[in-house]
Amino acid sequence: MVKTMSPRYRYTTVDYAVLGVVAVVSGLIFYSAWNVYYFGKALGGPVLARALSYGLWYIGAPLAATLIRKPGAAFLGETLGALIETIIPNAGGFTNLIYGLAQGAASEVAYMVFRYRRWDILTGSLAGVFAAFPCVALDAVLFSAIAPPPVMLAWLVAAMVSGAIYCGVAAAVAGIVRKLNV
């Protein structure tokens, strides 16, 4: 006998449409985050650049997860947003998709921790914190952004704080939109 997925976890046509909208909105925000990153880097260096911009690159996950509320939504929201960003020519190129896959998987863990029962600001913020780890690791591997351990730690903390703030706000906005049934 083949077990099928619970109807509660099946994606509907509306879920796919919401994912499409989240992907486009996130992809455009991800694309714009490059300007924020370069502004922060010029203003205060790599730590400020990460603090101001990195969380913007993580918001696809909490937007999709909070709106759809099903396993895999965080991963899909982040990954599809990164795919849209990859299609738009920018500094990251194809690596944007690699980041999206890794950040989406890390963000999904935040929702798994709560067994897909919490879709609030706390969980959204946690998703942003978790996304910082693969992001900083990929910076080191793909772009040789390697520094002494205290500097790497500062970069990680800046990325985590940025992720917590932006993703918490994204989850709050998505929660409001969901309540309005828009």
TINUVO-605905 format. One line per field, with one value per residue: residue in one letter; z, x, y of N, C-alpha, C in turn. Coordinates in Angstrom, 1 decimal. Layout:
res	[A:...]
n.up	[Z:...]
n.east	[X:...]
n.north	[Y:...]
ca.up	[Z:...]
ca.east	[X:...]
ca.north	[Y:...]
c.up	[Z:...]
c.east	[X:...]
c.north	[Y:...]
END
This chain:
res	[M:V:K:T:M:S:P:R:Y:R:Y:T:T:V:D:Y:A:V:L:G:V:V:A:V:V:S:G:L:I:F:Y:S:A:W:N:V:Y:Y:F:G:K:A:L:G:G:P:V:L:A:R:A:L:S:Y:G:L:W:Y:I:G:A:P:L:A:A:T:L:I:R:K:P:G:A:A:F:L:G:E:T:L:G:A:L:I:E:T:I:I:P:N:A:G:G:F:T:N:L:I:Y:G:L:A:Q:G:A:A:S:E:V:A:Y:M:V:F:R:Y:R:R:W:D:I:L:T:G:S:L:A:G:V:F:A:A:F:P:C:V:A:L:D:A:V:L:F:S:A:I:A:P:P:P:V:M:L:A:W:L:V:A:A:M:V:S:G:A:I:Y:C:G:V:A:A:A:V:A:G:I:V:R:K:L:N:V]
n.up	[0.0:-0.9:0.7:0.8:0.7:3.4:3.1:4.2:3.8:1.0:-1.9:-3.3:-6.3:-5.8:-3.8:-5.5:-7.1:-5.3:-4.6:-7.0:-7.1:-4.8:-5.5:-7.7:-6.4:-4.3:-5.8:-7.2:-5.0:-4.0:-6.2:-6.0:-3.5:-4.0:-4.5:-2.0:-0.6:-1.8:-1.3:1.6:1.9:0.8:2.6:5.2:5.1:5.0:7.2:7.8:5.3:5.2:7.4:6.6:4.3:3.9:5.1:3.4:1.3:2.3:2.6:1.1:2.0:4.6:3.7:1.9:3.4:5.6:4.3:2.9:4.6:4.7:4.6:3.1:1.8:2.6:1.6:-1.1:-1.7:-1.2:-3.0:-5.5:-5.7:-5.8:-8.2:-10.0:-9.5:-10.5:-13.2:-13.9:-15.0:-13.0:-10.4:-9.0:-10.6:-11.7:-9.2:-7.5:-7.5:-6.3:-3.7:-3.0:-2.9:-0.8:1.3:1.4:2.2:4.7:6.0:6.0:8.0:10.3:10.4:10.5:13.0:14.7:14.0:11.9:12.9:13.8:12.6:12.8:13.8:15.3:14.3:11.7:12.0:13.1:10.9:9.2:10.7:10.6:7.8:7.5:8.0:5.9:3.9:4.6:4.7:2.0:0.8:1.6:0.3:-2.5:-3.2:-2.0:0.4:2.9:6.2:9.2:12.1:14.1:12.5:10.6:12.3:13.0:10.6:10.3:12.5:11.8:9.5:10.6:12.4:10.6:9.0:11.0:11.6:9.1:8.1:10.2:10.0:7.4:7.8:9.6:7.9:5.9:7.5:8.2:5.7:5.1:7.1:6.1:3.9:1.4]
n.east	[0.8:0.6:1.6:0.2:0.7:-0.4:-3.5:-3.3:-0.7:-0.3:0.4:-1.5:-3.1:-3.3:-1.3:1.0:0.7:1.1:3.7:5.0:4.5:5.9:8.4:9.1:8.8:10.7:13.0:13.4:13.9:16.2:17.9:18.0:19.3:22.0:22.8:22.4:24.3:26.8:26.7:26.8:29.3:31.0:30.5:31.1:32.6:33.1:31.7:29.6:28.4:27.4:25.7:23.8:22.7:22.6:20.4:18.3:18.7:17.7:15.0:13.0:12.4:11.0:8.8:7.5:7.1:5.5:3.2:2.3:2.5:3.4:5.4:8.5:8.0:9.6:12.1:11.5:10.6:12.8:14.7:13.5:13.2:15.9:16.5:15.1:16.6:19.0:18.4:18.3:20.7:23.5:26.0:26.4:25.7:25.5:26.0:24.2:22.0:23.1:23.6:20.9:19.7:21.2:20.7:17.9:17.5:18.7:17.1:14.7:15.1:14.5:11.7:11.2:12.3:10.2:8.3:6.7:4.6:4.7:4.5:5.5:6.9:9.2:10.0:10.4:12.5:14.4:14.8:16.1:18.5:19.6:20.0:22.3:24.6:25.2:25.5:27.7:29.7:29.6:30.5:33.2:34.1:33.3:34.0:36.4:36.3:37.8:39.1:40.9:39.9:38.4:37.4:35.9:34.0:32.8:31.7:29.9:28.2:27.1:25.7:23.9:22.4:21.3:19.8:18.0:16.6:15.5:14.2:12.4:10.8:9.8:8.3:6.4:5.1:4.1:2.4:0.5:-0.6:-1.6:-3.6:-5.3:-6.3:-5.4]
n.north	[-1.2:2.2:5.0:8.2:11.8:13.8:15.6:18.1:18.9:19.0:20.8:23.3:24.8:27.5:27.8:27.4:29.5:31.6:31.1:31.7:34.5:35.3:34.5:36.2:38.8:38.5:37.9:40.3:42.0:40.7:41.3:44.1:44.2:44.1:46.7:47.9:46.4:47.2:50.0:49.9:48.7:50.6:52.7:51.7:49.3:45.7:44.5:46.3:46.3:43.6:43.6:45.5:44.5:41.6:40.2:40.9:39.2:36.8:36.8:35.5:33.0:33.2:34.7:33.0:30.7:31.7:32.6:30.3:28.1:25.3:22.3:22.7:25.1:27.3:26.6:26.5:29.1:30.7:29.6:29.8:32.5:33.2:32.0:33.7:36.1:35.2:35.1:37.7:39.8:40.3:41.1:38.6:36.5:33.1:32.0:33.0:31.3:29.0:30.0:30.5:28.0:26.8:28.7:28.5:25.8:25.9:27.8:26.5:24.6:26.0:26.1:23.4:22.8:23.7:21.9:22.5:24.1:26.7:29.9:32.5:35.7:35.1:32.5:33.2:35.0:33.3:31.7:33.5:33.8:31.2:31.1:32.6:31.2:29.2:31.2:32.9:30.9:30.1:32.5:32.4:30.1:30.4:33.0:33.5:35.0:35.2:35.6:36.5:34.5:36.2:38.3:36.9:35.9:38.3:39.0:36.9:37.3:39.8:39.1:37.3:38.9:40.8:39.0:38.1:40.4:41.4:39.1:38.6:40.8:40.4:38.0:39.0:40.9:39.2:37.6:39.5:40.0:37.5:37.3:39.3:38.1:38.6]
ca.up	[0.0:-1.0:1.5:0.2:1.6:4.0:2.3:4.8:3.2:-0.4:-2.5:-4.2:-7.3:-5.1:-3.2:-6.5:-7.6:-4.2:-4.7:-8.1:-6.7:-3.8:-6.2:-8.4:-5.5:-3.7:-6.8:-7.4:-3.8:-4.0:-7.2:-5.4:-2.4:-4.4:-4.4:-0.6:-0.2:-2.3:-0.5:2.9:1.8:0.6:3.8:6.4:4.9:4.8:8.3:7.6:4.1:5.5:8.3:5.9:3.1:3.8:5.4:2.2:0.5:3.0:2.9:0.3:2.8:5.5:3.0:1.3:4.5:6.4:3.5:2.4:5.8:4.4:4.5:1.8:1.3:2.9:0.7:-2.5:-1.8:-1.3:-4.2:-6.7:-5.7:-6.3:-9.7:-10.6:-9.4:-11.4:-14.6:-14.1:-15.0:-11.8:-9.9:-8.5:-11.7:-11.4:-7.8:-6.8:-7.3:-5.3:-2.4:-2.8:-2.5:0.6:2.3:1.5:3.0:6.1:6.5:6.2:9.3:11.4:10.5:11.0:14.5:15.3:13.4:10.9:13.6:14.1:11.4:13.3:13.7:15.9:13.4:10.5:12.4:13.2:9.5:8.8:11.4:10.0:6.5:7.5:8.1:4.5:3.2:5.0:4.2:0.5:0.5:1.7:-0.7:-3.9:-3.5:-1.2:1.4:4.1:7.0:10.5:12.8:14.7:11.4:10.1:13.3:12.9:9.3:10.5:13.4:11.0:8.6:11.4:12.9:9.4:8.7:12.0:11.5:7.8:8.0:11.2:9.3:6.3:8.4:10.1:6.8:5.3:8.5:8.1:4.4:5.2:7.8:5.3:2.8:0.1]
ca.east	[0.0:1.4:1.1:0.2:0.9:-1.6:-4.0:-2.8:0.6:-0.4:0.3:-2.6:-2.8:-3.1:0.1:2.0:0.6:1.7:5.2:5.4:4.6:7.0:9.7:9.3:9.1:12.0:14.1:13.7:14.5:17.6:18.7:18.2:20.2:23.4:23.0:22.5:25.6:27.9:26.6:27.3:30.7:31.7:30.3:31.7:33.4:32.4:30.8:28.4:27.7:26.6:24.6:22.7:22.1:22.5:19.1:17.5:18.8:17.1:13.5:12.1:12.0:9.9:7.6:6.8:6.7:4.4:2.0:1.8:2.5:3.5:6.8:9.2:7.7:10.7:13.1:11.1:10.5:14.2:15.4:12.9:13.6:17.3:16.4:14.7:17.7:20.0:18.0:18.6:22.2:24.0:27.3:26.5:25.6:24.9:26.2:23.0:21.2:23.8:23.2:19.5:19.5:21.8:20.0:16.6:17.6:19.0:15.9:13.7:15.3:13.9:10.4:11.3:12.5:8.9:7.5:5.8:3.5:4.8:4.7:5.5:8.1:10.3:10.4:11.0:13.8:15.3:15.1:17.1:19.7:20.1:20.5:23.5:25.7:25.7:25.9:29.1:30.5:29.7:31.3:34.5:34.4:33.1:34.6:37.6:36.1:38.4:39.8:41.2:38.6:37.6:36.7:34.9:32.9:32.0:30.9:28.8:27.2:26.4:24.8:22.8:21.6:20.6:18.8:17.0:15.7:14.8:13.3:11.3:9.9:9.1:7.3:5.3:4.3:3.4:1.4:-0.6:-1.2:-2.4:-4.8:-6.2:-6.7:-5.1]
ca.north	[0.0:3.4:6.1:9.5:12.9:14.3:16.8:19.3:19.2:19.0:22.1:23.6:25.7:28.8:27.7:27.5:30.9:32.4:30.8:32.5:35.9:35.4:34.4:37.5:39.8:38.2:38.0:41.7:42.5:40.2:42.0:45.4:44.1:44.4:48.2:48.1:45.8:48.1:51.2:49.6:48.4:51.9:53.5:51.2:48.1:44.4:44.2:47.1:45.8:42.4:44.0:46.2:43.8:40.1:39.7:41.1:38.0:35.7:37.0:34.7:31.8:33.5:35.2:31.9:29.8:32.3:32.7:29.0:27.2:23.9:21.9:23.0:26.4:28.2:26.3:26.9:30.6:31.2:29.0:30.4:33.9:33.2:31.7:35.0:37.0:34.7:35.4:39.2:40.0:41.1:40.7:37.3:35.5:31.8:31.7:33.4:30.1:28.2:30.6:30.3:26.6:26.6:29.5:28.0:24.6:26.3:28.5:25.4:24.0:26.8:25.7:22.0:22.8:23.8:20.9:23.2:24.5:28.1:30.7:33.8:36.5:34.3:31.5:33.9:35.5:32.1:31.3:34.4:33.5:30.0:31.3:33.3:30.2:28.8:32.4:33.3:29.8:30.2:33.6:32.0:29.1:30.8:34.3:33.6:36.0:34.5:36.5:35.9:34.1:37.3:39.0:36.0:35.9:39.6:38.9:35.9:37.9:40.8:38.4:36.7:40.0:41.3:38.0:38.0:41.6:41.4:38.0:38.8:41.8:39.7:37.1:39.9:41.4:38.0:37.3:40.5:39.8:36.3:37.6:40.1:37.2:39.3]
c.up	[0.0:-0.1:0.7:1.2:2.2:3.2:2.9:4.3:1.7:-0.9:-3.4:-5.3:-6.8:-4.5:-4.3:-7.1:-6.6:-4.3:-5.9:-7.8:-5.8:-4.5:-7.0:-7.5:-4.8:-4.7:-7.1:-6.2:-3.7:-5.0:-6.6:-4.2:-2.8:-4.2:-2.9:-0.1:-0.6:-1.5:0.9:2.9:1.6:1.9:5.0:6.3:4.9:5.9:8.1:6.4:4.4:6.5:7.6:4.9:3.2:4.1:4.3:1.4:1.1:3.1:2.1:1.1:3.8:4.9:2.5:2.4:5.3:5.6:3.1:3.6:5.5:4.3:3.1:1.3:1.5:1.8:-0.7:-2.7:-1.9:-2.6:-5.4:-6.8:-6.2:-7.8:-10.4:-10.6:-10.3:-12.9:-14.9:-14.0:-13.8:-11.4:-9.5:-9.5:-11.2:-9.9:-7.0:-6.5:-6.3:-3.9:-2.1:-2.3:-1.1:1.6:2.5:2.4:4.5:6.8:6.8:7.5:10.4:11.5:10.9:12.5:15.2:14.7:12.5:11.6:14.0:12.8:11.8:13.2:14.2:14.9:12.1:10.8:12.5:11.8:8.9:9.4:10.8:8.6:6.4:7.4:6.7:3.7:3.4:4.5:2.7:0.1:0.6:0.6:-2.2:-4.2:-2.6:-0.2:2.8:4.9:8.3:11.2:13.5:13.6:10.8:11.0:13.2:11.7:9.6:11.4:12.7:10.1:9.4:11.9:11.7:9.0:9.7:11.9:10.2:7.7:9.0:10.6:8.2:6.8:8.9:9.0:6.1:6.2:8.4:6.7:4.4:6.0:7.0:4.1:1.5:-0.9]
c.east	[0.9:0.7:1.2:0.3:-0.4:-2.1:-3.6:-1.5:0.7:-0.4:-0.8:-2.2:-2.5:-1.7:1.1:1.9:1.3:3.2:5.7:5.5:5.7:8.3:10.0:9.6:10.4:13.2:14.4:14.3:16.0:18.4:19.0:19.2:21.7:23.7:23.2:23.9:26.7:27.9:27.2:28.8:31.5:31.6:31.1:32.4:32.5:31.4:29.5:27.6:26.9:25.5:23.5:22.0:21.8:21.1:18.1:17.5:18.2:15.6:12.6:11.6:10.9:8.7:6.8:6.2:5.5:3.1:1.4:1.6:2.5:5.0:7.3:9.0:8.9:11.8:12.8:11.0:11.9:14.9:14.8:13.2:15.1:17.4:16.1:15.9:18.8:19.7:18.3:20.1:22.6:25.4:27.4:26.4:24.9:25.1:25.0:22.1:21.8:23.5:21.8:19.1:20.0:21.0:18.5:16.5:17.8:17.8:14.8:13.8:14.6:12.4:10.2:11.4:11.2:7.9:6.4:4.5:3.5:5.2:4.7:6.8:9.3:10.8:11.0:12.4:14.8:15.7:16.2:18.5:20.4:20.7:21.9:24.7:26.1:26.1:27.3:30.1:30.7:30.6:32.8:34.9:34.3:33.9:35.9:37.5:36.5:39.2:40.1:39.8:37.8:36.8:35.7:33.7:32.1:31.2:29.7:27.7:26.4:25.4:23.6:21.9:20.7:19.5:17.7:16.0:14.9:13.8:12.1:10.3:9.1:8.0:6.1:4.4:3.5:2.2:0.2:-1.3:-2.1:-3.7:-5.8:-6.8:-6.5:-4.5]
c.north	[1.2:4.5:7.4:10.6:13.4:15.5:18.1:19.8:19.3:20.5:22.2:24.6:27.1:28.9:28.0:29.0:31.9:32.3:31.6:34.0:36.2:35.4:35.6:38.6:39.7:38.4:39.5:42.4:42.0:41.0:43.4:45.4:44.4:45.9:48.5:47.6:46.8:49.4:51.0:49.4:49.7:52.8:53.0:49.8:46.8:44.1:45.0:46.6:44.6:42.8:44.7:45.4:42.3:39.6:39.9:39.8:36.7:35.7:36.1:33.5:32.2:34.0:34.0:31.0:30.4:32.4:31.3:28.0:25.7:23.6:22.2:24.4:27.4:27.9:26.7:28.4:31.2:30.8:29.7:31.9:34.1:32.9:33.0:36.0:36.5:35.1:36.9:39.3:40.9:40.5:39.2:36.2:34.2:31.4:32.1:32.2:29.1:28.7:30.4:28.9:26.3:27.4:29.0:26.7:25.0:27.0:27.5:24.7:24.7:26.3:24.2:21.9:22.9:22.9:21.5:23.6:26.0:28.8:32.2:34.6:35.8:33.3:32.1:34.5:34.4:31.6:32.2:34.2:32.3:30.2:31.9:32.3:29.8:30.0:32.8:32.2:29.8:31.4:33.2:31.0:29.6:32.1:34.5:34.8:35.3:35.6:35.8:35.6:35.2:38.1:38.1:35.9:37.2:39.5:38.0:36.6:39.0:40.2:37.8:37.8:40.6:40.3:38.0:39.2:41.5:40.3:38.0:39.8:41.2:38.7:37.9:40.4:40.3:37.6:38.2:40.3:38.6:36.5:38.5:39.3:37.9:38.4]
END
